[in-house]
Amino acid sequence: MLTLSRSDLLRTQNYIGGIWCDAASGRWHDVSDPSTDTVFSRVPDSDPEDAQAATNAASRAFESWRNVSARERANLLKRWHRLILDNSEDLARLMSREQGKSLAEAMGEARYGAAYVEWFAEQATRSHGDALVPGMPGHMQLVLREPVGVVAAVTPWNFPLAMIARKIAPALAAGCTVVAKPAEDTPLTALALAALAEEAGLPPGTINMVTASRGNTPATVGSWLEDSRVRKLTFTGSTPVGKYLARASADTLKRLSLELGGNAPFIVFEDADVDAAVDGLMRGKFRNSGQTCVSPNRVYVHDGIYSQFVTQLKAAVEALRIGPAEHKDSQIGPMINGRAIEKIERHVCDALDQGATLITGGHRVRNEIADGPFYYAPTILGDASASMTLHCEETFGPLVPLFRFSDEQQVISQANDTAYGLAAYFYSQDPARIWRVSRQLEAGVIGINEGVVASEIAPFGGIKESGYGREGSHYGLDDYLQLKYLCQGNLE
Ligand code: SIN
């Protein structure tokens, strides 16, 4: 049973033009609890007809929303922010049920997502253009920042609240309207957010949300890709899907923000504070049970401290408690679905076949508490090497592969030996090394003596095949604004 203080936050319909409605086809798709792999709800299985209705509503709403004063937009976003915080326990319960993260983590995510809404409410009133020093006599030359138009937001299942909040909030703050499709595994948190946005007074059509199954998602989102009224796409998800979306939006030349896969290195130098490094790795790696795109994926440990590091890490990992979200002690929840757990198994098997040593874990877990098919024991593998699949693919689960190193330049080139460039981490107490290594690591986000780095005040996003565009910070608003240059002559 899913019990919410406000049962009206369990929404199971699309939200289009301010109306809650079923899919035009009348079809549904199931929502499952990953803790038990059982269906507990259903939402519309939308198709292009629903996506188009959302675009119609968003285009109409854009004509008035773009002219609403920034102060008024900010006030509405602030009301939404307040409602998210006031209802964070219900949002956390929904999130835990459909995604599997513990209630404590889900509460943290509600606050984290709400912080983006508050931040962009504040930024709405701080956006400005420029008055240029005229280049010609008798002229006035101005630069305006205008909203790009209708924005399509396609979001992942791993952070069902924060990812959609940090796309919708800047879009609305900038004066854009939104059509959104939450991940098929986790649509309920997003629909609850839309219900709170409605309650906050955001006008009909400013946020439109359609849900779809895995099978119907390409056609549903495809309707937005082809539609020239949709001027921007913002997506968080895998690199192959991001590349597909970039190709498919080329015909309408949309603005793109793509927050894609990662393969983060985590380097522990011989001068590191080992206690801090183990603590940072535990917080970064096991956040959301390792299902985070900035999760450390390859851990490089200097030869001189390798054994000490392994001993401390092993003790910390073996102390982690595995269980379902509602269990008060759970720290590691289930993987989202069968495909996710099979990927971890594939990485572990391949590494062991190639000579890795199993330090702890390496198997599924099923017991009285963790009573479902998707639990995987937090795992450490020693003696990992670059030929293993886990070196070039993101595992997205509770697996820590340890690579030994002895030389700074060698480890930097190993860390950069990936197509991805989202996050990188390192631990060192040498100020000169900190500067040197920060400059050389190829990533959009660098954690220095810190394992958890994301925040609403900072630009989040990658380089290389981890995508482009930034979320959060004052830079994050730019992705939703376009420049217009005004040149007035004959003034003298
Ligand atoms: C992600 O995994 O996509 C985002 C993680 C974060 O916000 O820290």
Boltz pocket constraint, residues with backbone or C-beta under 6 A from the ligand:
constraints:
  - pocket:
      binder: B
      contacts: [[A, 158], [A, 159], [A, 162], [A, 236], [A, 291], [A, 292], [A, 293], [A, 294], [A, 454]]
      max_distance: 6.0
